[in-house]
C-alpha cells in the first residue's frame, strides 16, 4: 500500500516537473516584461518601445494666446479658434488620456490696456477665454502684461474661473500668482514652474508687482518641485525670447521649457518658430493667437537612480523642414481658396496646383511618420495647426455663442446714442447705396451679386453686428466723419460703393464736377482697409477685383 502510494506520488511529481518548468519559464518571461530597463540602458525592448503610441505624459503647449477666441476674417479654414483646439484635444483623448495643457505669455487680453468704451466687452471676452480654458483642461500658464489689463482682482477672478494656476515664481506682490504646482500624471509627478516679466513699454510693472531673477526662481522652483516628489520638470516662461533661451542654459534640469511673450500688442499673427534642444531641454514656442498647438509626448522608461533624460525620438531634428512644408501647403491652400469662383484662372492651373498640394501633403505625412531609434526615456514633438477642419467642441462653441449674444445685447443699448462726427465744412458725407442707385442702376445690379452685399448679414447670423471687434469691416464709412458707427449704420450696412469711391454727398449734388469722388480706386486700397492678415491671407487684389466688376462697373 505504501509502495503503491509512493509510486503514485512519484508519478505525480514526474508530471508536475515539466509543468513547473513551463510555469517558471513563463514567470521569468513575465518578470522580464515587467522589469523596466535602467535609464539609458541599451536594450531590444527599449529600442522597440519607440514604436509605442500612448505616452506617459502628453503636453499640449500654447504660447501668447492673447485673447484670441477665434480668428476674424473671410478666408476659409483660418488658423485659430479655441473651440477647434478643444475639439482636437477631445478627439485625442483615447490615444493620450494622461495629458496637461500648459501655456506661457498673455492669455486673456489682446492689448495690455483696455479702452474705456471696450471695458465691458473685453472683460466678458476674458471671462469667455477663462471658461474655455477650463474646458480644454488648462493646468497652468505664466502670465504676460496683458493679463493685468483690468487689474489684479480681475486676473484673480479669471484664474478661478479657468481652474488653472497662474505661475510666476520670480514675481513678488502678484495677487493670486503662485510659483510651482505639481501634477500627478500616469503615476509620474510633473513639476510646473513659471516665471514672467510683465513689464510695460514704459518700464512699469502692474501695480504692486516686482520682478526678481528668473534664473534663480526656476532653480528654486525645481528644488521645491523635487520636495513634492516631481521627477519631470516643465518651465513656463513669459520672457523675451533671448532671455528665455538663456534660462534653458542656466536651468538644465528642465525637461521642457515653454516660451511666450511677456507682452503682446495688436492682432498681427507671428510665424512659427522651430523647437530647439538646449542641452537636454526641449524649448517650445508656438505661434501667437492659437494658430497652432505643440504636442510634446513624454515616454518615461526606466527607474534608474539618476535624473530622467528624454532623447529626441522625432520632431526637433526635422522641425525646420516640417515648418517649410507647412508654409508651402498653407500658401497653396490660400491660393486655391482665392481662386474659387475666379474667372481669370484656368481649370488646368487649378488642377495642377491641387496635384502639387497633395504631393506636399504626402511628403509632410511621410516625414512626420519617420521615427528615430533611441533607448531609454524619449519624447516626440509635433505641431498641429488649429483650424476649422478640426471641428468645433460643442461646449466651448456654446460658450462663445453665449458671449457674442451677451455682447450684442449690451452694446446695442450702451452705444445707442453713438452717432458719427459730422464732416468738416465743405467736406462730403456718406449717403448710402440707395442714393447712388438713382443714377447707377447697372452698377447696383452688379453689387447685389457680390459678397460685399451680404457682409452685414454674416455678422447678424452670428450675433456679432454690435461687436466692436467685428463691425468696422462690414459697414461703410465706419468711424469716419459723416459715416457710420456700431449702432448708427442703417443706410450704410454692407461694403458699399463709398467704401472704395469715398463719401458721395457732394458728387450726388454735382455729378458732372470732377474730383468729388474716386473714379477708379486702386485694388491695393482694399488690402490696407480690411483684406490684410490676419483677417485675410494671401489676398490678391487684382484677381479679387474681377469678382466685383460687371456691366457698368468696370466692364462694358
Secondary structure, 3 states (H helix, E strand, C coil): CHHHHHHHHHHHHHHHHHHHHHHHHHHHHHHHHHCCCCCCCCCHHHHHHHHCCCCCEEEEEEECCCCCCCCCCCCCCCECCHHHHHHHHHHCCCCCCCEEEEEECCCCCCCCCCCHHHHHHHHHHHHHHHHHHHHHCEEEEECCHHHHCCCHHHHHHHHHHHCCEEECCCEECCCCCECEEEEEECCEEEEEEEEECCCCCCCCCCCCCEECCHHHHHHHHHHHHHHCCCCEEEEEEECCHHHHHHHHHHCCCCCEEEEECCCCCCCCCCCCCCCEEECCEEEECCCCCCCEEEEEEEECCCCCCCCCCCEECCCCCCHHHHHHHHHHHHHHHHHHHHHCCCCCCCHHHHHHHHHHHHHHHHHHHHHHHCCCCCCCCEEEEEEEECEHHHCCCHHHHHHHHHHHHHHHHHHHHHCCCCCCCCCCCCCCCCCCHHHHHCCCHHHHHHHHCCHHHHHHHHHHCCCCCCCCCCHHHCECCECCCCCECCCCCCCCECCCHHHHHCCCHHHHHCCCCCCCCCCCCCCHHHHHHCCCCCCCCCCCHHHHHHHHCEECEEEC
